[in-house]
Amino acid sequence: MRKDRERQRIRGRQKRARPCLRTHRHDRHSNPLRRAGTWTDKGTQQDFLRRNEGGGEGAKGKEEKQKYAVWKAADIRKAIKEGRTPEPGPLGGEKDLSISSDSPASSIAVSDAPPPQSMDMEEHEDDFVPRLGTEYKTLDEAWLVWCYYGGRKGFGVRKGKGNKNKQDDVITSKFFFCNCEGKRGSDQRDHLTNKPRAETRTGCQARLLLKLDRETHKYKIVKFVEEHNHPLQPREACYLIPSQRKVPDIACFDIQVAASSGINPKDAHDLHSRLHGGIRGVGYTKVDHRNCLRNIRKEAMQYGAAVAMTKYFAKRSIEDSSFKHFEDTSEEEEISNVVWMDAKMIASYARFGDVVVFDTTFGTNNEKWAVGTFVGFNHLREIVVFGAALMCDQNIESFEWVFAKFLEAHGGKKPITIFTDQDPAIGAALKTQIPDARHGLCTWHINKNCVKHLSSFNNDKKDVTSKFNECLYRYEEEKEFEDAFLFLRKKVNGESNTLDGESNTWLEFIYKSKEKWAYCFMKDAHTLGIRSTQMSESFNAKLKVYLNCKLDVCRFMEQFDRILEENREKEITSEYDMRKKLPRLKSSLPILRGVANLYTTNVFELFQEEVELAMLAHIECLKGNTYTVGKIGIDNETPCKSRQVVWTREGQVVSCSCKKFERVGILCWHALKVLDREDIKVIPPRYILKRWTREAKDNTVVDGEGRMVIEDPMLDVRNRKADMVRMITPICDEAANNEEDTHFVRNEFLEFQRKYKEYKEKKKGDDGNPTIEHALHLKKKNGGDRRSKRIPSCIEKNKRAKKAKKKPISTSQDSLR
């Protein structure tokens, strides 16, 4: 009876095991009895079960069977890929594995083996499986093996406790666990949690114990528990295990570059995943991407904003020998003002620094400092930046310091004209630092204030604001201006029932600075056609797009450099178009053909419009060399005021009463009409300013220390890097299509990396990393609250009040300090 029951039990096991049997047809054909994949032979079945249950020869050779199963799966896949028929039996017909292909044990082993991920890992996977007695040189090496093993099996890992020798501080033993080891500890706040986090620890006993062998000084595996009490992750989800997620150094650099380019973390991670063949190929998730970016920014600001700014300036000084920066430091070691400019700014100011626009903007950084920019026009009539400043306080002393350092960085060269807003502190600072420069006020701000203060006195025709605009832009004679302003005074003060003291005060205040904004006083000033700070406002508008009040100093500098790079790229594009495209001539006049290849495109268009107006003008000779030039009215057009032009044949000197050449730098149509009358077909050289020509940037600029300024010192570096990338990228793209080529290229790169490190070690000297001797800090902005602008709700206020009541009052000595 007992034998019959045992036979029935064996048959039941056979039925349950039959659906799992999987053998290749070549394995079955290799057996003469064709019984490799069946259970018909009772003797073979009983013998196999007896060996495995009894711990005989089958249990002893279990490890060899697993090796054979792994090899057999790899051999079959490799044969199919190469287009050949898989051969039965061990590799090369050898019998060293002591397992034949017709053995039922081999069939079961093949069915139990997990599907391999890649062929190259299958052949070497056993080298990364922990085994009792395996030795490692260091604990880090063993930890890497344990991490790799966990990633292949589908579980996370963590480090456990270890023992350290008190005499030599050497770790003698160390535990490596599964991340589900142990239980989550209880917390006294658990009863207050409405939605607790999901439990992840199950008390798993899978672990690895290593002990130090004092004789060999290696760590040996003395205990290895392989079984887990929780389900393992599938292969396609193993990249989500925390121990398998790692952001490499090169990826950190790419993340930082993407953030500096304005790419948000989500789009940057999608881009990296596409470049690496999918999300699993990246090796980290979007959360890891954000955390890496946060850590980079936190590390840059770990010593404070002042140290971060100083390191930035030191780094730029290493890259650019002409880079200038100045910090206004007080006795308390507080930085209150900063001025900086690079080689491109210095070269641009040396060529186009005759007219400067200075303006400040706010809300660009979390320190609430104002950003001041010095901008101007280049030869293409486009915006160029001459310098930048960060200011904590906008007082007279701060502006004086900023203007003084700006001139010092540019070798003491002063602008002819400078435009600012109506800040009295700026005006007072200009009188002491740049007294010879012509100071102009922004007409746009003045017109805006006019609407604000005088619009209430308008009638249906808006005569008050329109009259003020005429004073601002139209009247060329001082008498006309005074008469119009007298009308404004009477209109504002006489016809109002109640005198508006504020408007009257503003009107009198703006009148005191009439020489800085009225057209009759500014018509002979060298302004290049600039009447306001709108040019600087447009640049500041770009700043507001990329900058906000939440940026720290490092991110502010990165974004500011990005804006400069975009602005300079636009200048290069315009320069390219100017040299590629021929100027468009509307007529074949000799005077146009003579300057078509001299002036830049935009300036030539302006000059061509003046020539067209000259062709429609009429001229009268008053006496001697004085002419009157006017415009012929067409279709009841309002006739233009006639101008007097004085012509001197000796030296070919022409002077017009409109003062356009003195103001803009190109001849007006009145002077061109006189030249045409005198049969002058070529513009005299003195009336072609070099700043408006194509050769405006051909000269060499020398800084204040006598060194030649290289406008783009990093150009050669970028070109060399681009050449190396172009050389390496095709090799990687081609080698990635084949496993053997990939291994070959990877090994060659690793060998090259090792040689390059040795080469760098031989020539290693001063690394040039900036060191900060003093722990400076930025001066805090007076006033203002840096907290969030969100108003707390009533519920939040009540909770805070209850917590404040429940909190005990501390009477310790530390709390009273």
PAZA-24797 format. One record per residue (C-alpha): residue in one letter; x, y, z. Coordinates in steps of 0.5 Angstrom, whole numbers, plus 500, padded with zeros to 3 digits. Example, Ala and Ser with C-alpha at 12.3 -4.5 7.8 and 13.67 -1.06 7.14 Angstrom:
BEGIN
A525491516;S527498514;
REM end
This chain:
BEGIN
M500500500;R506505502;K509504495;D502505491;R501511495;E508513493;R507512486;Q501516486;R504522489;I510521484;R505521478;G501527481;R508531481;Q509529474;K502532471;R504538475;A511539472;R509537465;P506544462;C513547464;L517542460;R521546454;T526543450;H529544443;R527539438;H535538437;D536536444;R530531443;H533528437;S540528440;N537522444;P537515441;L530514445;R527521444;R525521451;A529528453;G522532454;T518527456;W516523463;T515516460;D521513463;K519511470;G526509472;T529515470;Q523519473;Q524516480;D532516479;F531524478;L527525484;R531521488;R537524487;N534531488;E530530494;G535525497;G541530496;G545525492;E549527485;G543531482;A543536488;K551536488;G551538481;K545543481;E550549480;E553546474;K546545471;Q544552472;K551554468;Y549549463;A542552462;V545559462;W550557457;K545553453;A540559452;A545564450;D548559445;I541558442;R540565441;K547566438;A546561433;I539564431;K542571430;E548568426;G543564422;R546557423;T543551426;P544550434;E548544436;P546539441;G550538447;P555542451;L560547447;G565543442;G562536444;E566536451;K563533457;D566537462;L559539465;S557532466;I550534464;S548531457;S543534453;D538528453;S537529461;P531531464;A535535469;S537539463;S530540460;I528543467;A534547468;V532551462;S525552463;D527555470;A532560468;P530567467;P530570460;P537573459;Q537581457;S543581453;M548576450;D554579453;M551579460;E549572460;E556570459;H559573464;E553574469;D556568474;D562573475;F557577479;V553572483;P555572490;R558565492;L560563499;G568564499;T568569494;E573574496;Y574582494;K579587495;T575592498;L568593501;D566598495;E568592490;A563587494;W558593494;L558594487;V557586486;W551586490;C548592487;Y549589480;Y546582483;G540586486;G539590479;R539583475;K534579480;G529585481;F530588488;G533594491;V539593496;R542597502;K548597507;G547594514;K551595520;G558593521;N564592526;K570596526;N576594530;K578599535;Q585599534;D586600527;D579603525;V578597520;I572595518;T572587520;S565585518;K559588514;F552586512;F549588505;F541587505;C535587501;N531594501;C525590504;E529588510;G526590517;K520593519;R518601519;G519604526;S513607529;D512614530;Q508618535;R505622530;D502616526;H495617529;L495624526;T497622519;N491621515;K494618509;P500614511;R505612506;A505605503;E509600507;T515598503;R519593508;T517586509;G522583514;C526580508;Q532576510;A536576504;R543578505;L550578504;L555578510;L563579509;K568578514;L575581513;D581576512;R587578516;E592574512;T590576505;H587583507;K581581503;Y573581505;K570574504;I563572503;V561568509;K554568509;F549569503;V541568504;E538568497;E531567498;H526573498;N519574502;H516579497;P515579489;L521581485;Q521586480;P521584472;R527586468;E523592465;A522595471;C529594474;Y531601472;L526604477;I529601483;P533607487;S539603488;Q540602480;R538609479;K544614478;V546620475;P553620472;D557626472;I557627464;A549627465;C550632471;F553637466;D548636461;I543637466;Q546644468;V547646460;A540644459;A537649465;S542654463;S539654456;G532655459;I530648458;N525646463;P527639467;K521635464;D523637456;A531636458;H529629461;D525627455;L531629450;H536625454;S531619454;R531620446;L538620445;H539614450;G534610446;G528610451;I527612458;R530606461;G537607457;V537614461;G538610468;Y535616472;T528618472;K525625472;V525626479;D532624479;H533629474;R530635478;N534633485;C540633481;L539640478;R537642485;N543639488;I548643483;R545649485;K545648492;E552646492;A554653488;M551657493;Q553653499;Y558658502;G553664500;A551669494;A558673495;V562667495;A559664489;M559671485;T567672487;K568665484;Y564666478;F568672477;A575669478;K573663473;R571668468;S578672469;I581665468;E577664461;D578672459;S584676461;S581682459;F575681464;K574686469;H570686475;F569691481;E566690488;D564695493;T566692500;S564696506;E568695513;E563690515;E565686509;E559687505;I558687498;S554693496;N555694489;V558690483;V561692476;W563687471;M565687463;D568682459;A572683453;K567684448;M564689452;I570693452;A572692445;S565695443;Y565701448;A572703445;R569703438;F561705439;G562708446;D560715444;V553715446;V551711452;V544709455;F544707462;D538704466;T536700472;T531695472;F528691478;G525684480;T531680477;N534676483;N532674490;E537679493;K532684490;W538688487;A537693481;V541691475;G544697471;T546696464;F550701459;V548700452;G549703446;F548703438;N553699434;H555700426;L549696424;R544700429;E543695433;I544694441;V551693444;V552692451;F558696454;G557694462;A553691467;A552693475;L548690481;M546695486;C544694493;D542702494;Q540707489;N543713492;I548718490;E554714493;S553708489;F552711482;E558715483;W562709485;V559705479;F560710474;A567711476;K569704476;F565703469;L570709466;E576705470;A575699466;H574702459;G581706460;G578713462;K574714456;K568718457;P562718453;I560724449;T552723451;I549719456;F542718457;T538716463;D532717467;Q529722471;D533720478;P536726481;A541721484;I544719477;G544726475;A548728481;A553723480;L554724473;K556732475;T562729479;Q564723475;I563725467;P562733468;D564734460;A558729458;R552731455;H546729459;G540727456;L533725459;C529719457;T523723453;W518717453;H518717461;I517725461;N511724456;K508718460;N509723466;C506729462;V499724461;K499723468;H500730471;L497734466;S491730462;S486733467;F487740464;N485737457;N479740453;D476736447;K482737443;K487735448;D491742447;V495741454;T498735452;S499736445;K502743446;F507739451;N509734446;E511740441;C515743446;L518736447;Y519734440;R518740435;Y520747437;E527748434;E528755437;E528757444;K523763443;E518758441;F519753446;E518759452;D512762449;A509755448;F511753456;L508760458;F501758455;L502751459;R503755465;K497759464;K492753462;V494749468;N494755473;G489760470;E483756468;S483751473;N478753479;T482749484;L490750483;D493743482;G499743486;E502737484;S501738477;N504745478;T510742482;W511737476;L511742471;E516747474;F520741476;I521739469;Y522746466;K528746471;S531741466;K529743460;E536743457;K536735458;W530734454;A527739449;Y529739442;C531746441;F536745446;M538738444;K538738437;D546740436;A548734441;H551728439;T545723440;L545718434;G538719434;I537717441;R532721445;S530716450;T532710454;Q528705450;M534702447;S536700454;E528698456;S528693450;F534690453;N531690460;A525687457;K529681455;L532681462;K525680465;V523674460;Y529670463;L530673470;N525673476;C525675483;K527668485;L533667482;D540666486;V546670484;C549664480;R543663476;F542670475;M549670472;E548664468;Q541667465;F545674464;D550671460;R545667456;I542674454;L548677452;E550671448;E543671444;N544679443;R551677440;E549672436;K544676433;E549681431;I554676428;T548674424;S546681421;E554682420;Y554676416;D547678412;M551685411;R557682407;K553677404;K547681401;L548687396;P545693398;R539695394;L540701390;K533705388;S537709383;S544709380;L546716382;P553717383;I553719390;L549713392;R554708389;G560711392;V557710399;A553703397;N559699399;L562703405;Y556704409;T552698413;T546696411;N541700416;V545706415;F545706408;E538705408;L537712412;F542715407;Q538713401;E532716404;E535723405;V538723398;E530721395;L528727399;A534732396;M531730389;L525733391;A527739395;H528746392;I534751393;E535758393;C542762393;L541768398;K548771398;G555768397;N555761399;T549761403;Y543757401;T536756403;V533749402;G526747403;K521741401;I516742395;G509741398;I505735394;D497734395;N496740400;E502737404;T504741410;P510745407;C517743411;K521749414;S526751410;R534751412;Q540755411;V546751409;V553754408;W558751403;T565753403;R569750397;E575750400;G576744404;Q569742402;V565744408;V558744409;S554746415;C546746416;S542749421;C538743422;K544740425;K543733423;F550731422;E552733428;R546729432;V546723428;G552722424;I550722417;L548728412;C541731412;W538732405;H539740405;A546739405;L546733400;K542738395;V547743396;L552738394;D548736388;R548744386;E555745387;D556738382;I559734388;K558727386;V562724392;I561725399;P567728402;P571723407;R570728413;Y562726413;I563719413;L564717420;K567710421;R562708426;W557707421;T562703416;R563696414;E570697417;A568699424;K570693427;D577692423;N581696428;T585693434;V583694441;V587695447;D585695454;G587700460;E593695461;G596695454;R594688452;M590687446;V583685447;I581678444;E573679443;D571672444;P577668448;M573662448;L572661440;D578656439;V576652445;R569651442;N572650435;R576644438;K571641442;A566641436;D572638432;M573632437;V565631438;R564631430;M570625430;I567621436;T560621434;P560617428;I564612431;C559611437;D553611432;E556606428;A559601433;A552601437;N549597432;N554591434;E555588440;E563586439;D564593436;T561596442;H565592447;F571594442;V570601442;R568602450;N575598452;E579603447;F575609450;L577606457;E584605455;F584612452;Q581615458;R586612463;K592614458;Y589621458;K589621466;E596619466;Y598625461;K594630465;E598628472;K604629469;K603636467;K599637473;G600644476;D596650479;D589648477;G587655477;N581654482;P579660485;T580660493;I576665497;E580668503;H575672506;A568670507;L564676504;H557676504;L552681500;K549687503;K541686505;K536690501;N533695506;G525694507;G521689503;D519682505;R522676502;R517671504;S512668499;K506673497;R501668498;I496670504;P495665509;S488662510;C484663516;I485655517;E492656517;K492662521;N488658527;K493652526;R499657527;A495660533;K494653536;K501651536;A504657539;K499656545;K501649546;K509651545;P512651552;I516657553;S523656554;T527659559;S534656558;Q540660557;D540659549;S533661548;L535668551;R541669547;
REM end
